[in-house]
Amino acid sequence: MTTVTTSASRGQHSGNLPAEVTSFVGRRQEVAEVRHLLSVSREVTLTGMGGVGKTRLALRVGHEVRRAFRDGVWLVELAALENPGMLARAVAEALEIRDRSAAPPLQVLADHLRDKQTLVILDNCEHLVGACAVLADTLLRAAPELRILATSRHVLGISGEHAVPVAPLPLPEGNGAWPLESLTQADAVQLFTERARAVLPSFAVTDDNRDVVTGIIRRLDGLPLGIELATVRLRALSAEQLLARLDDRFRLLTGGSRAVLPRHQTLRALIDWSHALCSEEERLLWHRASVFAGSLDLEGAETVCSGTGIDREDVLDLVIGLVDKSVLIREDHPGGVRYRMLETLRQYGRERLWEGGEEARLRQRHRAYYRDLAGRAHAELFGPEQVAWFNRLHLEHANLRSALDGWFATPADAPTGLSMATDLLFHWITSYYLGEGRAWLERGLAAVSSPDDVRGRALWAGGWLAVIQADLPAATAMLEECRRIGARLDDEALLGYAELFSGMVAMFQERPQDAIGCYERALEHHRRTGDPVGLASSLIRLSLARSYLGESDAAIAAAEQALQVCDAHGEGWHKAYTMMALGVEVWRQGDLPRAAELERQSLAFNQSLGDLLGVGITIEALAWIAATQGLHERAAKLLGVLESVWSLVGAPLSGYGHLAGYHEECQARTREALGEAAFATAVRRGARLPYEEAVAYALAEDKPGGPEPKEAPEPKGEQAQLTRREREIAQLVAQGMTNKEIAASLVIAQRTAEGHIEHILTKLGFNSRSQIAVWVGEQARADGDAPA
């Protein structure tokens, strides 16, 4: 089975649902219906036209049912994905799966979800409906506790699918027939009122304006997106003026008839109106910004969208104008402000761009910009801007993917795409995209056969990714070809990286002397080119290899040289790995306080970057140090933490397998010191810690008397024996069911269910339902299965 990693350990997943920025209005009946269907059906599809509110309804349902899904509710946004072949990778990315295997992405997903109780929301499936149908059917067959909630303009058409048509919000009937209090409770009126108050805080529906408000809502046909777009106009218009202009616009669609408009015409007319209210330059920016996937920042807008009608210095004011008109949505991120466009508005802009004959040119500018961005990131990643670049590339991933698709679409452009994919190497490694990165490189290598430096760079980059995935035959073949190209071109850089990663293959195969030879030759090449990345990487690996052979002085010398290289460039990530390597050798020499400090510094940086592999290796070293210090309970708890961390990474000591002997020695020493029962208890306590608390515990100083991590109490001996019915109810409690829901599920009285839960708490020595949930998860792991 494929080994994968996720963002949280088992039983602690919460999902990735975004916070609701604006209030959710109405839809009580639809929410209840979808919730019910998810309890009896494994796949539910919300269908309806654009702008009707399918996504908001799905997110609301997701928020309301989170407690029922032990392993979380996960949103997969597909609007920005254009290539059906990337669907499985996009889903894995959304589920925060860090896959380091060479398995097909769909198989990785199936293996990951196989024992998970999860709800996956596939949002905006209509342009990928065939691929979504295959993916949903495959995953549902593989994962018996998986539920899928899809939104699409079309059904997926798979077996067992329940389609729920999402209609516009119901319209107030009649003129003046509703009491004002009842009118203001209607869903469409509530939505209009709340969005209007965002523009005019004092707005209210009164007897004086009730007919105007209901008239507006009728003209908009109850479409939520239409209502939200129209209320923006209240910044400049009165409600009466808004209604008059809606009447004028919609009569053009029906030859003057005041009959109810077809809803797709209603939305189109409203967007047309929003478009008409923009200045000519704002309209141009709207069209051109539609080539971005996901979101964009100001620099991207200035570079891609300026020229021929838009001066670069005017882009900021035009962006502000489109934000004011709700065409662009502002989003704040740690790296700065970004802008997002609703998918319906993006599709409208793309259509206008094509009609104006600009689409091909703007797509070319888009992919050229991201080719340049990847090159800049590659050039600046070894330095003080490193973390900022890692974060920025993560936010730009949808655009990077779109640009690569564009470059590889034309054979003549494939070398550019291959070079771009190579420049993104550290992006593939440090985030969720390792498998995707290797796929892009292999696609480019299949298209680019010329034995030049572009192919050579891609070969060593692909070789490194293959080593990480433990695909040694593929890695060896790529590195040998890279070496041949490097020799033919007399290219020191290609030869240096071929040697570096060949050394990693040798260490993987337990050939340390061969590895050292590779690393020494790599250093010679990188010194001649002056490449700090190659120098630091080679020195780190050389230090570890020397340490493995007991060559302490040489190991420390290599690590200290690596630190000098990193410090000279203000680099943090390679420095963190250098401190890890140096800490291992300092520990072997017996300087335990210094070793612990080195590992803590390395751990803190890797944690800030989100590098789980680096986190795991440094916690390993801290566990070994604790055991050597005689802090056996701490060492055992850290070994428990590692069970969770390595399950996240996908494999213990991934890429550093030669250190496994230290882990085994630490485990044996700690078990002997504590005794089997106390050792198992301490390990279990460490494994129970939520990820953030686990890292905080590892970062604490290695000395007795520190605060212990919080944990659920242990079951009390024979009292942990539950009846079959009690175990069944405990599993339902773990799923987040209320007493009333448990009673309805088992067809028993609610008081009977409450009595069973009291007995469970007494037998287990617990005082809360959350402790029951933790216990159920522990029992499932012990049994090698998940609760039903």
Buried (B, 14 or more C-beta within 10 A) or exposed (E): EBBBBBBBBBBBBEBBBEEEEEEBBBBEEBBEBBBEBBEEBBBBBBBBBBBBBBBBBBBBBBBBBBEBBBBBBBBBBBBBBBBBEBBBBBBBBBBBBBBBBBBEBBBBBBBBBBBBBBBBBBBBBBBBBEBBBBBBBBBBEBBBBBBBBBBBBBBBEBEEBBBBEBEBBEBBEEEEEBEEEEBBEBBBBBBBBBBBBBBEEEBEBEEEBBBBBBBBBBBBBBBBBBBBBBBBBBEEBEBEEBBBBBEEBBBEBEEEEEEEBEBEBBBBBBBBBBBEBBEEBBBBBBBBBBBBBBBBBBEBBBBBBBEEBBEEEBBEEBBEBBBEBBBBBEBEEEBBEBBBBBBBBBBBBBEBBBEBEBBEBBBBBBBBBBBEBBBBBBEEBBBEBBBBBBBBBBBBBBBBBBBBBBBBEEEEBBBBBBBBBBBBBBBBBBBBBBBBBBBBBBBBBEBBEEBBBBBBBBBBBBBBBBBBBBBBEBBBBBBEBBBBBBEEBEBBBBBBBBBBBBBBBBBBBEBBEBBBBBBBBBBEBBBEBEBBBBBBBBBBBBBBBBBBEEBBEBBBBBBEBBBEBBEEBEBBBBBBBBBBBBBBBBBBBEBBEBBBBBBBBBBBBBBEBBBBBBBBBBBBBBBBBBBBBEBBBBBBBBBBBBBBBBBBBBBBBBBBBBBEEBBEEBBEBBBEBBEEEBBBBBBBBBBBBBBEBBBBBBBEEBEEEEEEBEBBEBBEEEEEEBEEBBBBBBBBBBBBBBBEBBBEBBEBEBEBBBEBBEBBBEBBBBEEBEBBBBBBBBBBBEEEEBBE
